[in-house]
Amino acid sequence: MKKGLAFLLCILMLASFVFFAAADGVIYLFPSETLPEDTLHITAHRGLSALAPENTLPAYCLAGEYGFWGAECDISQTSDGVWVLMHDKTVDRMTDGEGLVSDFTYEELSALTVDAGNNIEQFPGTKVPTLVEYLDVCNEYGLHPVIEIKEVVDVNNLPDLAAILNAREEKDRFVIISFGRELIAGIKALLPETPAYLLASPATADDVTFCVENGIDGLDAAYNVSESVIRQAQNAGLQLMVWTVDSVTWAERMVAYGILNITSNCLVPGRAPTTEPSTEPTTEPTTEPTTEPTTEPTTQPSGSSGSDFSFGDFWQRIANWFRQIFEMIAGWFK
């Protein structure tokens, strides 16, 4: 048992070392000879989680500062019905508390402090945000909120969520995603004008069929989606998003397949900022992007990247693998 714990700690230490080995923790995509700067939409996975704790307001402020198209979050409900941001069923991994999110009242949850995540020491006193707080930050920065409804959510509570979203002036920017088929079909029925995507890992032909038969707008597929599923979805008229794309090589591969909407932990859709980004909302929103993604694929990807080799890219890919392994191991202990 002790040897197993020691081995796990070694892996976590190595993952932390590798992750922070790459400059400031992000990869700047542009300028690029292979990626379309004007039409490639990058969504920050759980906010800019490479630089701040996931699903927190600092992570979303940073996503806005770094010029992301969208910012993805995970939502579930407290015991008294408040929609809050948390990826896991429990608060254990990200806060100083323990227990299921759904067992806390909002007042109890707001008493907890986020004590984990990247650069946590730079964000003391960070709290679990509500859906409304997240939407306010996205609105200030002109970000497209990409809202994942966690599978723990009761489908009977979707009308409450729909009412909150429908009351927002910026509702035309929203995208809703979920692994839950009943959930995504339910929210699409309540908000027919809001794009809804089925999350899938790995994405299959059956997922494509479900989307077509239930009027779902598209498929939000894991990065290892096969070419055959991509082509089936495109031929069926579905939109495609892909997560989590954490290397330039994979971004180029998706673009070559005609996919121009990717979600990333660390790929930044811009150039390095000339000033240090803040972690507070701005007072003025950014300009709404006007260019829509194209639907026609470019040339088929080859086995190698068209760009020069980047050590930053390499280290980030390694870091992403370790992060995925860590989340899988952490899930075993939930």
C-alpha positions, 0 to 999 in steps of 0.5 A: 500500500505504501509503495503504491502511494509513493509511486502515485506521489512520484507520478504527481510530482513528475506531472507537476514538473513537466506541466510547468516546464513549458514557459508560462504554461500555455502555447501561443498558436499564432502567427501560424502557417498552418492554422486559420487565425480568423476562423479557428474558434478556441474554447478554454477548457474549464477556463484557462485551467493551465494558469488558474484553478479550473471552473473558477472566476480567475480562470475565466477572466484569464480566458477573456484576457487571452482572447479565447472565443469561448469558455467551457464550464461544468454545472450542477446544483446545490441541495437548495437548487443553486446552479454552481460550477464544479466538474466532480460530483464531490467538492473533495478534489478542488476545495477544503471541504468534503462531500457531494455538491448536491448535499450542500446548500449554497450558503454551505458551499460558499463557505468553502475555499478552492485550495487546488488547481494550477497556480492556486497560491496566486488566487487565495480565497477563491470560491466556487462560483455560481452559474450567474457569476460565470455568465457575468464574466463571460459577458464582460469579456465577450466570451461564448459560454459553453455550458456542460450539464453534468449527468448528476443533474435531474432532468426535471430541473432543466426548466429552471436552468432554461429560464435562467439562460433564456433571461440573459441578453447575451443568450445568442452566444450560449452553447450547451453540451452534455454526456447525458442524452436525456439532458441534452435532448431535454434542454434542446426542447426547452431552448430550441434556438440554443446550439446543443451538442452531445458530448462523446468519448469515444464518439461513435456512429450511434452518437451521430444517429442520436443527434440526427434523430433528436434534433441535436445540433452537433457532436462534441467529440473527444480528440481521438475521434475517428475519421469515419465518425467525423465524415458521418457527422459532417455528411449528416449536417452536424456541427463538430467540436473537439476536446481536449486538444492540447497540442499544435499537432492535434489542432492542425489535424482537426483543422485538416478535417474541417473542424474549426471549434476546439477546446483546450487547456493550454492552446491560446488563440492569440499572441503573447500579451504585451502586459500581464493579464489581470484576473478581474473582469474588464469593464468593457466587453470585447468585440463579438467575433463575426467570422463563422467556421467553415464546413469544408475540410482542407487536405487530409492530415499526414502523420506529422505536423506541418509546423516546426517541432516545439519543445513547449508543444511536446511538454504540454502534450506530456503534461496533458497525458499526466493530467488525464491519468491523474483525473482517472486515478482521482476518480477511483477514490471518489 
